[in-house]
Amino acid sequence: MSVSEIELRTLSGDPATLGGLGAKALLVVNVASRCGLTPQYEGLERLQRRYADRGFSVAGFPCNQFMGQEPGTSEEIAQFCSATYGVSFPMFEKIEVNGEGRHRLYAELVRVPDAEGAAGDVQWNFEKFLVAGDGEVLARFRPRTEPEAAEVVDAIEAALGR
């Protein structure tokens, strides 16, 4: 099964899939509201605004597995993202990205290696996976890689030009 077809739920609880977003390229990111990397929301939102008209979207997945840095309810997360960072990209329900409770989406994503060839568990909040519209996982960027880093932007541009 393609990652585009895996059943998900939006932050408001509605059923969804990545394929249902209709994007040619997606940047899937596990996010958290109380993390030192939380300001990356700004760069993610700029990418969303810069490339949305070309068929790109960020897809945010709140996760509370890293030092409890996403403790809020869906409503609190939505309010924080909107009020603090003006997030307009789709947000999904809180999930687990590692361990026994790992969501099926992340079970597939973590198989993909990063630029250094390392696959496996998500290291921390704000790890990024670039996914083509057909569900192919194209690239993986570790948490400290800024959303607007050259390697991320270049990969997005290449995915949109496919």
C-alpha positions, 0 to 999 in steps of 0.5 A: 500500500502506498503512503498516499492511501494510509488512513489518517485523521485530521486534527478535527477528527475527520477521516483523510489520506495524504492522497486526498490532499491532491498535492504533487509533493508533500513535506510530512513533518512530526511537529510539537508546540513546546520544542526548541525546534518549534520555530520551524513552523515559520519556515514550514508555513513559508514553504506552504505559501511559496509552493501551494499554487504549484501543488505542494503542501506541508502535512503536520503530525503532532507527536508527544513522544519526545520529552512530552513536548506536544501535550495539548488536545487537538483543539489546543494544538490547532489554536496554538498553530493558528494563533502563534504561527498562522499555520494554513497547512493541513494538520493531522491527529496526534500520533506516535512515530516510533515504538510499538504504537508507531502509526502505519504511515511512519512505519513506512516513512522510517524505512527511507534513509536520510542523505547519509544512508541512515534509516530507522526511528525518527530522531526528534520533533520536526523530522521531514519526509518529502513524499511525491503525489503518488506516495513515493517517499523521495527524501528524508531530512533530520530535525535540525535541517531547517525547512527552507534549507537549500537541500529541502528547497531543491528537493521540493523543486525537483519533486514539483518538476517531475 
